[in-house]
């Protein structure tokens, strides 16, 4: 049961996967249907049997009672998004990713109008060493989508996370820690999956005008349901 309504599931699905396949939206950021669930952002947190858990890593089982759309959980998600905005340098009006940014879209959906916390203003390097892409480490939200894409799809293992706690950060697999010294290519899946403006292509800035982009047209909840895999015979 999800918010009082029955939701079918298949063996091996998580609670989040079953919900999306049944056209039921649970907010999420680090989850991607092509990769193994990771559970890093906790935005998909819901009450499962009275316990708060990440639904992207919780197996769907018969008899589970899941509450997702409650005022308390919306407050939790709003706080998580505010913390991400405060931790990094996310200045949406000047960011090339504006309108295509999943963090920005989640904030809009949750009614986040201010970070709500003191901005940390990190001073991390910007890596423009690659001929076709650049990395703004100040915007990375540690979702590990680029890590998983590079490992599971591209087979290159270009990205990884290093450090712990406040020192945790994205690195690239080169002695120089420069993207230009790796096998990364603009055609890699890792280039496409960054949900924020951390990994961006060169020479194509603002090719699609702000106002005509993915989340400008339809909210993140609708886009996520469009992208969710569904069993044969079940359409959105």
SULCOR-V772569 format. One record per residue. SS is DSSP state (h for helix, s for strand, l for the rest). Layout:
# SULCOR-V772569
ss=SS
ss=SS
This chain:
# SULCOR-V772569
ss=l
ss=s
ss=l
ss=l
ss=s
ss=l
ss=l
ss=l
ss=l
ss=l
ss=l
ss=l
ss=l
ss=s
ss=h
ss=h
ss=h
ss=h
ss=h
ss=h
ss=h
ss=l
ss=l
ss=l
ss=l
ss=l
ss=l
ss=l
ss=l
ss=l
ss=l
ss=l
ss=l
ss=l
ss=l
ss=l
ss=l
ss=l
ss=l
ss=l
ss=l
ss=l
ss=l
ss=l
ss=s
ss=s
ss=s
ss=s
ss=l
ss=l
ss=s
ss=s
ss=s
ss=s
ss=l
ss=l
ss=l
ss=l
ss=s
ss=l
ss=l
ss=l
ss=l
ss=l
ss=l
ss=s
ss=s
ss=l
ss=l
ss=l
ss=h
ss=h
ss=h
ss=h
ss=h
ss=h
ss=h
ss=h
ss=h
ss=h
ss=h
ss=h
ss=h
ss=h
ss=h
ss=h
ss=h
ss=l
ss=l
ss=l
ss=l
ss=h
ss=h
ss=h
ss=l
ss=l
ss=l
ss=l
ss=l
ss=l
ss=l
ss=h
ss=h
ss=h
ss=h
ss=h
ss=h
ss=h
ss=h
ss=h
ss=l
ss=l
ss=l
ss=l
ss=l
ss=l
ss=l
ss=l
ss=l
ss=l
ss=l
ss=l
ss=l
ss=l
ss=l
ss=s
ss=s
ss=l
ss=l
ss=l
ss=l
ss=l
ss=s
ss=s
ss=s
ss=s
ss=h
ss=h
ss=h
ss=l
ss=l
ss=l
ss=l
ss=l
ss=h
ss=h
ss=h
ss=h
ss=h
ss=h
ss=h
ss=h
ss=h
ss=h
ss=l
ss=l
ss=l
ss=l
ss=s
ss=s
ss=s
ss=s
ss=l
ss=l
ss=h
ss=h
ss=h
ss=l
ss=s
ss=s
ss=s
ss=s
ss=l
ss=l
ss=l
ss=l
ss=l
ss=l
ss=h
ss=h
ss=h
ss=l
ss=l
ss=l
ss=l
ss=l
ss=l
ss=l
ss=h
ss=h
ss=h
ss=h
ss=l
ss=l
ss=l
ss=l
ss=l
ss=l
ss=s
ss=s
ss=s
ss=l
ss=l
ss=l
ss=l
ss=l
ss=l
ss=l
ss=l
ss=l
ss=l
ss=l
ss=l
ss=h
ss=h
ss=h
ss=h
ss=l
ss=l
ss=h
ss=h
ss=h
ss=h
ss=h
ss=h
ss=h
ss=h
ss=l
ss=l
ss=l
ss=l
ss=l
ss=l
ss=l
ss=l
ss=l
